[in-house]
Amino acid sequence: EPSVCLIAHGAKHIRLGDEEIFYDSRNYLITSLYLPTTVRITEASEEQPYLGLRLTFDLKELSQLMLDTSLPTVRKLPASRGIATGQVTDELVDAFSRLVRLLETEDDIAILAPIYQREIVYRLLVGDQGAHLRHIAAAGSQAHQMSQAIDWLRNNFSKQLRIEELAARIGMSTSTFHHHFRAMTALSPLQYQKQLRLHTARQLMLLEQLDAATASFKVGYESPSQFSREYSRLFGAPPLSDIRALRLAAGG
């Protein structure tokens, strides 16, 4: 979902395809698309535990705020990643702090929370990722079309993917679709579908205690051996070993 993530204490490492992103309290993370990432907290301790928060925003509200503040719509830009980092400002931290402090005065939440959230989005729009955000909000942009394609993939990842049909669904040629999809997600449509399947299978095994073969069939694989190979390539260990290590790390 389109969202902004802010870290108060600690740091994170995010892997998207072959790319790596690091951010901490000096940088916020902004996402415009659902991306199958692997996330790891790299700084935390008992004295200074990791603390972060995430605020989602509606693209329609984002567009309305652009109109209300007379911020210009960005001219057509080359497709860019659906994830980026920006510099945290004092004004942004102040708006987030006031929003969080509403937990101490719950009667004020209904009135003040929407105001503070609107201010946060405004601070992002006029910040160093503002052009990126305004481009995302523009209906009909490549970002908007990619959002539609990704929504379809998320709801149908276990089905066979026909690139030509998905490109036609969002009004693009196959070659243009491939180009913009990779530019925004760092993955081809088939790689994106594969990672969705593998991440979902991992959740099924960890949270619902499914065995590897059952999880692989559930997410659309026909061959458990192929599933195991691709799982190991993405997560660094075969399914059984990986899930066992995750449970041990969680104390379970």
Kinemage of the C-alpha trace (Angstrom):
@kinemage 1
@onewidth
@group {chain A} dominant
@subgroup {mainchain}
@vectorlist {calphas} color= white
{ca glu a 1} P 0.000 0.000 0.000
{ca pro a 2} L 1.140 3.588 -0.532
{ca ser a 3} L 2.716 4.447 2.812
{ca val a 4} L 5.493 6.204 4.673
{ca cys a 5} L 7.654 4.507 7.301
{ca leu a 6} L 9.541 6.408 9.965
{ca ile a 7} L 12.099 4.971 12.394
{ca ala a 8} L 12.490 6.475 15.868
{ca his a 9} L 15.198 4.028 17.064
{ca gly a 10} L 17.206 1.507 15.096
{ca ala a 11} L 17.754 0.765 11.411
{ca lys a 12} L 16.441 -1.544 8.701
{ca his a 13} L 17.801 -3.366 5.690
{ca ile a 14} L 15.420 -4.089 2.823
{ca arg a 15} L 16.104 -6.375 -0.114
{ca leu a 16} L 14.116 -5.970 -3.341
{ca gly a 17} L 15.246 -8.301 -6.084
{ca asp a 18} L 19.003 -7.773 -6.285
{ca glu a 19} L 18.824 -4.311 -4.747
{ca glu a 20} L 19.430 -3.316 -1.139
{ca ile a 21} L 18.027 -0.326 0.738
{ca phe a 22} L 19.124 0.874 4.179
{ca tyr a 23} L 17.293 3.449 6.265
{ca asp a 24} L 17.252 4.714 9.832
{ca ser a 25} L 15.981 7.641 11.899
{ca arg a 26} L 17.574 10.135 9.487
{ca asn a 27} L 15.650 8.834 6.480
{ca tyr a 28} L 12.025 7.882 5.900
{ca leu a 29} L 10.919 5.161 3.526
{ca ile a 30} L 8.106 5.793 1.096
{ca thr a 31} L 6.378 3.065 -0.893
{ca ser a 32} L 3.825 3.410 -3.654
{ca leu a 33} L 3.335 -0.223 -4.645
{ca tyr a 34} L 3.034 -3.588 -2.952
{ca leu a 35} L 6.516 -5.056 -3.327
{ca pro a 36} L 7.682 -8.528 -2.203
{ca thr a 37} L 10.632 -7.474 -0.060
{ca thr a 38} L 12.715 -9.184 2.589
{ca val a 39} L 13.195 -6.924 5.613
{ca arg a 40} L 15.727 -7.216 8.425
{ca ile a 41} L 16.228 -5.002 11.474
{ca thr a 42} L 19.947 -4.243 11.705
{ca glu a 43} L 20.126 -2.024 14.812
{ca ala a 44} L 18.333 -2.810 18.082
{ca ser a 45} L 19.168 -3.593 21.697
{ca glu a 46} L 17.439 -4.067 25.037
{ca glu a 47} L 18.465 -0.552 26.032
{ca gln a 48} L 17.460 0.949 22.682
{ca pro a 49} L 14.861 -1.347 21.075
{ca tyr a 50} L 13.793 -0.916 17.476
{ca leu a 51} L 10.847 1.475 17.234
{ca gly a 52} L 9.188 2.497 13.999
{ca leu a 53} L 5.798 3.398 12.637
{ca arg a 54} L 4.025 3.245 9.320
{ca leu a 55} L 1.289 5.486 7.974
{ca thr a 56} L -0.695 4.528 4.893
{ca phe a 57} L -2.296 7.151 2.710
{ca asp a 58} L -5.035 7.135 0.099
{ca leu a 59} L -4.057 8.203 -3.406
{ca lys a 60} L -7.380 10.018 -3.861
{ca glu a 61} L -6.705 12.063 -0.727
{ca leu a 62} L -3.191 12.703 -1.994
{ca ser a 63} L -4.566 14.009 -5.294
{ca gln a 64} L -7.097 16.191 -3.477
{ca leu a 65} L -4.375 17.707 -1.294
{ca met a 66} L -2.392 18.528 -4.437
{ca leu a 67} L -5.411 20.413 -5.764
{ca asp a 68} L -6.111 22.166 -2.462
{ca thr a 69} L -2.532 23.408 -2.154
{ca ser a 70} L -2.123 24.190 -5.871
{ca leu a 71} L 0.897 21.919 -6.109
{ca pro a 72} L 1.602 21.305 -9.782
{ca thr a 73} L 1.159 17.859 -11.281
{ca val a 74} L 4.551 16.549 -12.277
{ca arg a 75} L 5.205 16.275 -15.961
{ca lys a 76} L 5.564 12.811 -17.382
{ca leu a 77} L 8.639 11.237 -15.796
{ca pro a 78} L 10.516 8.044 -16.578
{ca ala a 79} L 9.239 5.099 -14.563
{ca ser a 80} L 11.047 4.855 -11.232
{ca arg a 81} L 11.148 2.455 -8.299
{ca gly a 82} L 7.994 2.107 -6.247
{ca ile a 83} L 10.121 2.468 -3.127
{ca ala a 84} L 12.445 5.292 -2.119
{ca thr a 85} L 14.020 7.028 0.861
{ca gly a 86} L 13.920 10.719 1.732
{ca gln a 87} L 15.499 12.947 4.341
{ca val a 88} L 13.582 13.329 7.606
{ca thr a 89} L 12.901 16.961 8.530
{ca asp a 90} L 12.086 18.503 11.897
{ca glu a 91} L 8.647 19.473 10.576
{ca leu a 92} L 7.886 15.884 9.586
{ca val a 93} L 9.012 14.524 12.965
{ca asp a 94} L 6.906 17.153 14.747
{ca ala a 95} L 3.765 16.188 12.827
{ca phe a 96} L 4.327 12.489 13.501
{ca ser a 97} L 4.973 13.188 17.204
{ca arg a 98} L 1.707 15.086 17.569
{ca leu a 99} L -0.140 12.247 15.866
{ca val a 100} L 1.358 9.638 18.216
{ca arg a 101} L 0.707 11.775 21.304
{ca leu a 102} L -3.013 11.652 20.530
{ca leu a 103} L -2.928 8.196 22.130
{ca glu a 104} L -2.724 10.039 25.442
{ca thr a 105} L -5.902 12.053 24.711
{ca glu a 106} L -8.169 9.618 22.900
{ca asp a 107} L -11.115 12.037 22.821
{ca asp a 108} L -9.087 14.229 20.458
{ca ile a 109} L -8.294 11.493 17.938
{ca ala a 110} L -11.422 11.784 15.789
{ca ile a 111} L -10.909 15.502 15.215
{ca leu a 112} L -7.144 15.986 15.227
{ca ala a 113} L -5.789 12.742 13.702
{ca pro a 114} L -7.058 13.532 10.162
{ca ile a 115} L -5.520 17.018 10.433
{ca tyr a 116} L -2.110 15.687 11.494
{ca gln a 117} L -2.189 12.960 8.846
{ca arg a 118} L -2.987 15.557 6.204
{ca glu a 119} L -0.053 17.637 7.428
{ca ile a 120} L 2.274 14.624 7.199
{ca val a 121} L 1.256 13.996 3.588
{ca tyr a 122} L 1.749 17.700 2.840
{ca arg a 123} L 5.256 17.596 4.350
{ca leu a 124} L 6.047 14.643 2.096
{ca leu a 125} L 4.645 16.406 -0.971
{ca val a 126} L 6.909 19.417 -0.452
{ca gly a 127} L 9.914 17.303 0.603
{ca asp a 128} L 12.670 15.748 -1.492
{ca gln a 129} L 10.394 12.900 -2.624
{ca gly a 130} L 7.498 15.243 -3.422
{ca ala a 131} L 7.865 14.977 -7.192
{ca his a 132} L 7.868 11.195 -6.874
{ca leu a 133} L 4.673 11.304 -4.792
{ca arg a 134} L 2.872 13.695 -7.124
{ca his a 135} L 3.763 11.491 -10.055
{ca ile a 136} L 2.282 8.486 -8.253
{ca ala a 137} L -0.939 10.351 -7.521
{ca ala a 138} L -1.529 11.344 -11.125
{ca ala a 139} L -4.288 9.071 -12.459
{ca gly a 140} L -3.280 7.507 -15.750
{ca ser a 141} L 0.440 7.624 -14.998
{ca gln a 142} L 2.571 4.518 -15.363
{ca ala a 143} L 2.603 4.232 -11.567
{ca his a 144} L -1.181 4.105 -11.497
{ca gln a 145} L -1.243 1.472 -14.244
{ca met a 146} L 1.387 -0.604 -12.443
{ca ser a 147} L -0.722 -0.422 -9.275
{ca gln a 148} L -3.600 -1.943 -11.200
{ca ala a 149} L -1.380 -4.728 -12.548
{ca ile a 150} L 0.036 -5.467 -9.103
{ca asp a 151} L -3.427 -5.556 -7.542
{ca trp a 152} L -4.376 -8.200 -10.112
{ca leu a 153} L -1.199 -10.193 -9.430
{ca arg a 154} L -1.757 -10.095 -5.658
{ca asn a 155} L -5.272 -11.471 -6.057
{ca asn a 156} L -4.361 -14.079 -8.690
{ca phe a 157} L -0.740 -15.064 -8.008
{ca ser a 158} L -1.537 -18.793 -7.929
{ca lys a 159} L -2.936 -18.679 -11.488
{ca gln a 160} L -0.974 -18.991 -14.701
{ca leu a 161} L 0.322 -15.575 -15.737
{ca arg a 162} L -0.270 -14.447 -19.311
{ca ile a 163} L 1.710 -11.264 -19.790
{ca glu a 164} L -0.143 -10.165 -22.939
{ca glu a 165} L -3.511 -10.361 -21.173
{ca leu a 166} L -2.300 -8.470 -18.105
{ca ala a 167} L -0.710 -5.746 -20.257
{ca ala a 168} L -3.946 -5.366 -22.227
{ca arg a 169} L -5.921 -5.198 -18.968
{ca ile a 170} L -4.095 -1.982 -17.977
{ca gly a 171} L -3.934 -0.546 -21.490
{ca met a 172} L -0.266 -1.107 -22.336
{ca ser a 173} L 1.635 -2.943 -25.018
{ca thr a 174} L 3.527 -6.004 -23.821
{ca ser a 175} L 6.973 -4.445 -24.331
{ca thr a 176} L 6.011 -1.169 -22.604
{ca phe a 177} L 4.470 -3.098 -19.727
{ca his a 178} L 7.645 -5.158 -19.242
{ca his a 179} L 9.822 -2.039 -19.269
{ca his a 180} L 7.779 -0.039 -16.751
{ca phe a 181} L 7.091 -3.006 -14.491
{ca arg a 182} L 10.787 -3.794 -14.094
{ca ala a 183} L 11.664 -0.119 -13.673
{ca met a 184} L 9.227 0.253 -10.767
{ca thr a 185} L 9.624 -3.119 -9.044
{ca ala a 186} L 13.191 -4.239 -9.970
{ca leu a 187} L 11.567 -7.508 -11.096
{ca ser a 188} L 9.973 -8.917 -14.218
{ca pro a 189} L 6.244 -9.779 -13.909
{ca leu a 190} L 7.119 -13.489 -13.718
{ca gln a 191} L 9.769 -12.879 -11.037
{ca tyr a 192} L 7.281 -10.761 -9.099
{ca gln a 193} L 4.681 -13.541 -9.239
{ca lys a 194} L 7.285 -16.083 -8.153
{ca gln a 195} L 8.323 -14.006 -5.152
{ca leu a 196} L 4.685 -13.461 -4.162
{ca arg a 197} L 4.200 -17.229 -4.251
{ca leu a 198} L 7.339 -17.932 -2.214
{ca his a 199} L 6.642 -15.269 0.428
{ca thr a 200} L 3.056 -16.507 0.791
{ca ala a 201} L 4.189 -20.132 1.068
{ca arg a 202} L 6.667 -19.122 3.771
{ca gln a 203} L 3.854 -17.488 5.756
{ca leu a 204} L 1.645 -20.559 5.342
{ca met a 205} L 4.367 -22.864 6.653
{ca leu a 206} L 5.313 -20.574 9.525
{ca leu a 207} L 1.883 -19.416 10.683
{ca glu a 208} L -0.458 -22.212 9.581
{ca gln a 209} L 2.066 -25.048 10.029
{ca leu a 210} L 1.587 -26.416 6.507
{ca asp a 211} L 4.223 -28.783 5.147
{ca ala a 212} L 6.302 -27.642 2.169
{ca ala a 213} L 4.501 -29.737 -0.438
{ca thr a 214} L 1.041 -28.571 0.644
{ca ala a 215} L 2.152 -24.935 0.763
{ca ser a 216} L 3.751 -25.186 -2.674
{ca phe a 217} L 0.571 -26.554 -4.266
{ca lys a 218} L -1.537 -23.946 -2.481
{ca val a 219} L 0.402 -21.044 -4.000
{ca gly a 220} L 0.400 -22.466 -7.524
{ca tyr a 221} L 3.463 -24.708 -7.872
{ca glu a 222} L 3.040 -28.046 -9.634
{ca ser a 223} L 6.429 -29.424 -8.606
{ca pro a 224} L 7.526 -29.489 -4.931
{ca ser a 225} L 11.142 -29.987 -6.028
{ca gln a 226} L 11.043 -26.830 -8.163
{ca phe a 227} L 9.436 -24.997 -5.243
{ca ser a 228} L 12.232 -26.143 -2.910
{ca arg a 229} L 14.950 -25.020 -5.350
{ca glu a 230} L 13.434 -21.582 -5.857
{ca tyr a 231} L 12.704 -21.195 -2.141
{ca ser a 232} L 16.327 -21.956 -1.268
{ca arg a 233} L 17.536 -19.480 -3.869
{ca leu a 234} L 15.404 -16.676 -2.395
{ca phe a 235} L 15.664 -17.372 1.349
{ca gly a 236} L 19.077 -19.040 1.512
{ca ala a 237} L 17.906 -22.405 2.899
{ca pro a 238} L 15.454 -25.213 2.023
{ca pro a 239} L 11.889 -24.744 3.354
{ca leu a 240} L 12.180 -27.102 6.326
{ca ser a 241} L 15.510 -25.670 7.515
{ca asp a 242} L 14.391 -22.076 7.011
{ca ile a 243} L 11.128 -22.479 8.934
{ca arg a 244} L 12.916 -24.337 11.744
{ca ala a 245} L 15.450 -21.492 12.023
{ca leu a 246} L 12.684 -18.865 12.062
{ca arg a 247} L 10.863 -20.669 14.862
{ca leu a 248} L 14.049 -21.043 16.900
{ca ala a 249} L 14.833 -17.354 16.449
{ca ala a 250} L 11.331 -16.519 17.692
{ca gly a 251} L 11.795 -18.771 20.692
{ca gly a 252} L 9.183 -21.255 19.497
